[in-house]
């Protein structure tokens, strides 16, 4: 998995003051060294590239698994008779247990996925509440594509007028941090206001402008 595969999931909003990308800095450093690198240097660089690609592949795998967990949670929730938050919690726990038992991910990953899905659900529900019809249009299942956001959109659409029963933190400001998984949407850096557009489920990057690690989110 190359860095390009990961970058395709993240569209940074352009900013004239944004600092030079790290990849550019690395290329410059490589040029300064010229052709004087030893065989050991070349071997080290090859090893570093290989490690980076393996890391990207692991990140992409966890993004796919998060999408799968979200969809499984939705399926189990919709299959049940109850439609409140406790029923959704049980559905998420069952999805986590079933997928972990099947070897899809570890128990620790399952706990983290549930935490991220609960947070994404809270944010999506808050947007549905505050934006009303506009949010319903933006988050209609036919418009959001595939992935965890699609699963949440379908879940909220099916819940209809009972959507508020799924929320626990109606007025709380939810925080998103670098390194966490989240659905597609727009992240706004709390330090400098830079926006980062996620086009699909992805790991949250550092702010491309100030390197901050905390964001607010909207859809």
Secondary structure, DSSP 8 states (H G I E B T S, - for coil): --HHHHHTTEEE---TT----HHHHHHHHHHHHTT---HHHHHHHHHHHHHHHHHHHHHHHHHHHHHHHHHHHHHHHHHSS--SHHHHHHHHHHHHHHHHHTTSS-HHHHHHHHHHHHHHHHHHHHHHHHHTHHHHHHT-TTTS-SSHHHHHHHHHHHHGGGGGGG-S-TT----EETT-EE-SEEEEETTT--EEEESSSEE----TTT---EEEEE-
